[in-house]
Amino acid sequence: MGMAESEPMCPERLVMEHVTSRWGTLALIALLDGPRRFGELRREIGRVSEKMLAQTLRTLERDGLVHRDARPVIPPRVDYSLTGLGREAAEQVRDLARWTERRLAAVERAREAYDATRPRSAAARAGVTA
């Protein structure tokens, strides 16, 4: 094992990974519209397991981006909301998501042009799908 493999990830990179992970990004963007209960978040995000969403929310809470408000009522009520720091991060990833939506056609054209210059077997090996 090389030296780089045994060293912990730098703090900035780790936070970036949390914020830009598939579920982290979607949770942050969903919470921009206001507090959500766990079930509401899960439905809004879609296709995320309960375990993965819970883990993502815990990570974002630990990073100071999400606030978990557990109320001692019956049945228990837990709401998730963005902190000030979380709102800043959510606005950044929302802007990136919007850019991706706006520029998807250009990316697809670039992929097609790239693939047209490569032998099909190389594209297949790279995992490129049409």
N, C-alpha and C positions, 0 to 999 in steps of 0.2 A: 504494500500500500504506500502510495506516494505521500509526501508531506502535505500537499493541498487536500488530499482526501481525508486526512486525520484532523485537520483544523476545523474549528466550528465556522459556520457561515457568518460573514460580517453582518452586523446588526441592520444596516440599511438594506442589504439584500434580502434578509429574512422578512423585514416589514413589507418590502416590495412584493415578495412572494405571497404574503398573507393577503395584501390588498388586491393583487392582480390574479389571484387564484380564481378558477372558474366560479366557485360558489361564493368566495369572498366578494368578488366584483358584483355578482347578482344580488347578494344580500345587501351590500352597501347601497346600490342603486335603488332597490326596493324600499329601503328605509328612508330615502330622501323624501318620500311622500308623507312620512310621518311614522309614528310608532306602530309596531305590528306585534301581534301575538305569534307564537311559534307556528301554529297551524296555518295562520294567514300567510306568513312568510313562505312556508313550505309550498302552499298552493300557488302563490304568486311566482315563485322561482321555478317550480315544476321539475320533475325528474331528479330530485335530490333525495337521498335517503335521510331518514330521521337522524340516524347516527352521524352522517356527514354534515348535516346542517347544524346539529348541536355542537359538533367539534369546531366547525367554522365560526359559529357565534362565540364560543368560549375563547377562541384564539383572538378574534377581533375585540372582545371585551378585555382580554388581558393586555392587548396593545393600546387600550384606551380609546378605541374607535366606536365601540358599541356600549350602551348602558343597558344592563339587565335589571328590570324593576319587578321584583317578586312581591306580590301582595298577599298577606296572610288571610285570604278569604276562602270560602268553600263554595265551589271547587277553587283550588289555587289559581291565581291569575299572574302570568308573567308576560310583561311587555318588553320589547326590545326597541331601542331608539338610538339615534346617532348622538355622539358627543360633539362638541365643537370641532375637535380634531377629526372625528369620523365624517362630519359633514364636508370638511375640506377634502378629505380623501375621496369621498363618494362623488363629489362634483368633478374631481379629476378623472376618475374612471368612467363616469357617465359621459364626459366629453370625449374620451377615447372610444367608448362604445358608439357614440353618435358619429364620430369620424369614420369608424369601421363600417357603419351602415351606409353612410354617404359615399364612401369610396370603394365599396365592395366590387362594383362593376369594373373599376379600373384594376383592382387586384386580380380579378378573374381574367381580364384581358392579358395582363402581364404573365399570369400562369400559363395561359394558352400559348402565348408567344414563346415562352421559355420551353414548354413541353414540345412545341413544334420543331425546335432546334436540337432536341435530344432524341436518341434512339428510344423506342418504346420500352425496351427492356430496362434501360437505366431509370426511366420514369417509374416503371413498375417496382424496381428495387428500392426506390426512394419513397415508396408508399403513396405516390401521386395517383389520385383517382380522377377520372373524367367527370 
